[in-house]
Amino acid sequence: MCDQVVTAKDGTEEQYTRLVFTWSAKSYELDIAGSDRVFDLKSALYSLTDVPPERQKILGLVKGKLPSDEVAIADLKLVPGKKFSLIGTPQGNEIKDPSQIEYLPDVVNDLDVDFSADPKAAAAYANDQRNLRKIKEHTAKLKVDVIYPLREGKRLLVLDIDYTILDTKPLTSGALPPHECARPRLHEFLEAVYPYYDICIWSQTSWVWLETKLVELGMLGGPHNYQVCQVLDKTCMFTVFSTREGKQYKHSVKALQIIWNHFGQFGPHNTIHVDDLGRNFALNHNQGLKISAFKDCHTVVAHADRELDKVARYMIHIAESHEDFTSLNHKDWKNITRLLPRRGANE
């Protein structure tokens, strides 16, 4: 079925099939891995032709209707040199954000998955051959830009922005100024954990928008007693396929291994990832701390929000009491925090 078997540096083998397709009277070739999904095939066609997936009509690849996005290429039983036709109108020649090649889903999505509830399923995602390859690919293409030097002996906080520390909707609409959209006591939270953790921001938005948000919030170049060491945007994320209520759906993921591959001092033993979406922990559920989403920032309830104070207490507690985080279950963080002595009146 396959043209070639490629052996990676770590000894893992991946079967690739060479496909030939025509589009707009031109012939193209592409190599696709057996562990890839139909989704990845559409992404590859998009990168070669600028025809977005929603406009693609693929003829002759399989008998009948093309299977859904989550189906593995190996299951299509394609022969080497298989020919097919692509029909579709390309997008314009405007500059294309590289992350759009994977057409990540929008950051606003109510579908979520609790990977800590099913350790076996979580392990299967983490060991999936396609996901491991995606981690290698995104590690290789990540251009490391350290904003502030990493400090020896510190743990790592990977922190989401949208609806974790910021109510995004009124900010993007211009309804409220940035400081009124921030979660209460944001800067106090970061100042509290900074003696223990280096801070990495990772958001499912584009770099230009992300940089603007951080500057407007005073998190970059502000007068506060903390520094952000690194900022990652959606180009460092890729799409995986999860099961929810017996059905598969695709979503983007933040694979911490990409960071760990670049910064060897960090790993599962000293990293915590704070996010309002549990699905972002798909490949690292043991490191994930799910925080309640922060929305409706203009309301009295939102003004009284002290979630970040509680997270700070928990993070300081584990930093002071555990050399290794791998044995911790952050799902219980709220229960643990209730038993801790309070450090200030704002809690």
C-alpha positions in Angstrom: 0.0 0.0 0.0 2.9 2.4 0.8 5.6 3.9 -1.3 8.2 4.0 1.4 8.8 3.4 5.1 10.6 6.3 6.8 12.6 5.7 10.0 12.8 8.6 12.4 15.9 9.4 14.5 14.2 7.7 17.5 13.7 4.5 15.5 10.0 4.8 14.9 8.8 3.9 11.4 6.1 5.7 9.4 4.6 4.5 6.2 4.1 7.1 3.4 2.0 6.8 0.3 2.7 9.0 -2.7 -0.5 10.5 -4.3 -0.8 12.3 -7.6 -3.6 14.7 -8.3 -4.6 17.3 -10.9 -6.0 20.7 -10.2 -6.5 23.6 -12.6 -4.9 21.6 -15.5 -1.7 21.0 -13.4 -0.3 17.8 -11.9 0.9 17.6 -8.3 2.4 15.0 -6.1 2.3 14.7 -2.3 3.4 12.2 0.3 1.0 11.4 3.0 1.6 9.3 6.2 -0.6 6.3 7.0 -1.2 7.8 10.5 -2.4 11.1 9.0 -6.1 11.8 8.8 -8.3 12.9 6.0 -8.1 16.3 7.7 -4.3 16.3 7.1 -4.8 15.4 3.4 -7.1 18.5 3.0 -4.5 20.6 4.8 -1.8 19.4 2.4 -4.0 20.2 -0.6 -4.7 23.7 0.9 -1.0 24.4 1.3 -0.3 23.3 -2.3 -3.2 25.0 -4.1 -4.7 27.6 -1.8 -8.0 25.9 -2.1 -9.4 25.9 1.5 -11.0 22.7 2.8 -14.5 24.0 2.7 -14.2 24.5 -1.1 -12.4 21.3 -1.9 -14.1 18.6 -4.0 -12.0 15.5 -4.2 -12.8 13.1 -7.0 -11.5 9.6 -7.7 -9.5 9.1 -4.4 -12.0 6.6 -3.0 -15.2 5.0 -4.2 -18.2 7.0 -3.2 -18.1 9.9 -0.7 -14.8 10.9 0.9 -14.7 9.8 4.6 -14.9 12.3 7.4 -11.9 14.2 8.7 -11.0 11.9 11.5 -10.5 8.8 9.4 -6.9 7.6 9.1 -5.3 7.6 5.6 -4.2 3.9 6.2 -7.8 2.9 6.4 -8.4 4.2 2.9 -6.3 1.4 1.5 -4.7 3.7 -1.1 -2.2 2.2 -3.6 1.1 4.0 -4.4 0.7 6.6 -7.2 -3.1 6.8 -6.7 -4.5 9.5 -8.9 -7.4 11.8 -8.2 -8.7 15.2 -9.1 -9.2 18.3 -7.0 -11.9 20.9 -7.9 -12.1 24.1 -6.1 -11.6 27.9 -6.2 -8.5 29.1 -4.4 -8.4 32.0 -2.0 -6.8 35.3 -3.1 -3.0 35.8 -3.1 -3.0 37.6 0.2 -0.4 36.7 2.8 -1.6 33.6 4.6 -0.9 33.0 8.3 0.9 29.6 8.4 -1.4 28.4 11.2 -4.3 28.7 8.7 -3.0 25.7 6.8 -4.3 23.6 9.7 -7.4 25.8 9.9 -7.6 25.6 13.7 -11.0 25.9 15.2 -12.0 29.2 16.7 -11.0 29.9 20.3 -14.7 30.3 21.3 -16.0 26.8 21.4 -18.2 25.3 24.2 -17.2 21.7 23.4 -14.7 20.5 25.9 -13.2 17.2 27.0 -11.9 16.1 30.4 -8.9 13.9 29.7 -8.2 13.4 33.4 -11.4 11.4 33.6 -10.1 8.7 31.3 -6.3 8.0 31.7 -6.3 5.2 29.2 -7.8 7.5 26.5 -5.3 10.2 27.4 -2.4 7.8 27.1 -3.6 6.7 23.7 -3.7 10.4 22.5 -0.2 11.0 23.9 1.3 7.9 22.2 -0.6 8.3 18.9 2.0 8.1 16.1 0.5 11.1 14.2 0.5 13.3 17.3 4.1 12.4 18.1 5.1 13.3 14.6 3.2 16.6 14.8 5.1 17.4 18.0 8.4 16.8 16.2 7.3 18.9 13.2 6.2 21.8 15.4 9.3 21.6 17.5 11.4 21.9 14.4 9.6 24.9 13.0 9.3 26.8 16.3 11.6 29.8 16.3 12.6 30.3 19.9 12.3 33.9 21.0 13.1 34.3 24.7 11.8 37.7 25.8 13.3 37.6 29.3 16.1 35.2 30.4 15.0 32.0 32.1 16.1 31.7 35.7 17.9 28.6 37.1 15.9 26.4 39.3 12.4 27.8 38.5 9.3 25.9 37.6 7.4 26.7 34.4 3.9 28.2 34.2 2.2 27.9 30.8 -0.7 30.4 30.9 -3.6 30.8 28.5 -5.2 34.2 27.9 -8.7 34.1 26.3 -11.3 33.6 29.0 -8.6 32.4 31.4 -7.2 35.8 32.4 -9.2 38.0 30.0 -12.8 38.4 28.9 -12.0 38.4 25.1 -15.4 39.4 23.7 -15.7 43.0 25.0 -12.1 43.6 24.1 -12.3 42.5 20.5 -15.5 44.4 20.0 -14.1 47.5 21.5 -16.9 47.7 24.1 -14.5 48.0 27.0 -10.9 49.1 27.5 -8.3 46.3 28.1 -7.8 46.9 31.8 -11.5 46.4 32.4 -11.5 43.1 30.5 -8.7 41.6 32.6 -9.6 39.1 35.3 -9.4 40.7 38.7 -6.0 40.6 40.4 -4.2 39.4 37.3 -1.0 41.2 38.0 -1.1 40.3 41.7 -1.4 36.6 40.7 1.6 36.8 38.4 3.7 38.7 40.9 2.8 36.1 43.6 3.9 33.1 41.5 6.9 34.7 39.7 9.4 33.9 42.5 8.7 30.3 41.9 7.8 30.0 38.1 9.0 31.4 34.8 6.0 32.5 32.8 5.2 31.4 29.3 2.0 32.7 27.6 0.4 30.4 25.1 -2.7 31.6 23.2 -4.8 30.3 20.4 -4.6 33.6 18.5 -2.3 35.1 16.0 1.0 36.7 17.1 0.0 40.3 16.0 -3.2 40.2 18.0 -1.5 38.4 21.0 1.3 41.0 21.3 -1.3 43.8 21.2 -3.3 42.2 24.0 -0.3 41.6 26.2 1.0 45.2 25.8 -2.4 46.7 26.4 -2.9 44.6 29.5 0.5 45.7 30.9 1.9 42.2 30.9 4.7 43.2 28.5 6.7 46.3 29.3 4.5 47.1 32.3 5.6 48.4 35.7 4.8 45.1 37.5 7.2 42.8 39.5 7.2 39.9 37.1 8.5 39.2 33.6 7.1 37.0 30.8 9.9 34.8 29.4 8.2 33.6 26.3 5.0 34.0 24.2 3.6 31.3 21.9 0.7 31.8 19.5 -1.6 29.4 17.5 1.1 28.5 15.0 2.7 26.3 17.7 -0.6 24.4 18.0 -1.9 21.5 15.9 -5.2 19.7 15.5 -6.0 16.4 17.2 -9.1 14.2 17.2 -10.9 13.5 20.5 -14.0 11.6 21.5 -16.8 13.3 23.4 -20.1 11.5 24.2 -19.1 8.7 21.8 -18.5 11.1 18.9 -15.2 12.3 17.5 -14.4 15.9 16.9 -11.3 17.9 16.0 -9.7 20.6 18.1 -6.4 22.3 18.5 -4.0 21.3 21.4 -1.1 22.8 23.3 1.6 20.1 23.4 4.0 21.0 26.2 6.6 18.6 24.8 7.3 21.3 22.1 8.5 23.7 24.9 10.3 20.9 26.7 12.2 19.9 23.5 13.6 23.5 23.3 14.2 24.0 27.0 15.6 20.9 28.7 15.3 22.3 32.2 11.6 22.0 32.0 9.5 18.8 31.8 6.5 17.0 33.3 8.2 17.2 36.7 8.1 21.0 37.0 5.5 22.4 34.5 1.9 23.5 35.2 -0.5 24.6 32.4 -3.4 26.8 33.5 -6.2 27.1 30.9 -10.0 27.3 30.9 -10.3 24.6 28.2 -9.5 21.0 29.3 -9.1 19.9 25.7 -5.9 21.9 25.5 -4.4 19.3 27.9 -5.1 16.5 25.5 -1.4 15.5 25.3 -0.4 16.5 28.8 -3.4 16.0 31.1 -1.3 15.5 34.2 0.1 19.0 33.8 -3.2 20.7 33.3 -5.0 22.9 35.8 -8.5 23.8 34.5 -9.7 27.2 35.7 -13.3 28.5 35.3 -13.9 30.6 32.3 -13.9 34.4 32.9 -16.8 36.1 31.0 -19.2 39.0 31.4 -16.4 41.1 33.0 -18.7 44.1 33.4 -21.0 42.3 36.0 -20.8 42.5 39.8 -20.1 38.7 39.9 -17.1 39.1 37.6 -15.8 42.0 39.7 -15.9 39.8 42.7 -14.0 37.0 41.0 -10.9 35.8 43.0 -10.1 32.7 41.1 -6.5 33.8 40.4 -5.8 34.3 44.1 -6.8 30.7 44.7 -4.7 29.4 41.8 -1.7 31.4 43.2 -2.1 29.8 46.6 -2.2 26.3 45.0 0.8 27.0 42.8 2.9 28.3 45.6 1.9 25.4 47.8 3.0 22.8 45.3 6.2 24.7 44.5 7.1 24.7 48.2 6.1 21.2 49.0 6.9 19.1 45.9 10.2 18.7 44.1 8.4 16.7 41.4 4.9 17.5 40.1 4.3 14.2 38.2 2.5 12.6 41.2 0.0 15.5 41.5 -3.6 15.5 40.3 -4.4 19.2 39.5 -8.1 18.2 39.1 -8.3 18.4 42.9 -6.7 21.9 43.1 -9.7 23.7 44.5 -10.3 21.1 47.3 -6.6 21.3 48.2 -6.7 25.1 48.2 -9.6 25.2 50.6 -7.4 23.5 53.2 -4.5 25.9 52.8 -4.0 28.9 55.2 -5.0 32.2 53.6 -2.2 34.5 52.6 -4.2 37.7 52.3 -7.5 39.5 52.8 -8.4 39.3 49.1 -8.9 35.6 49.2 
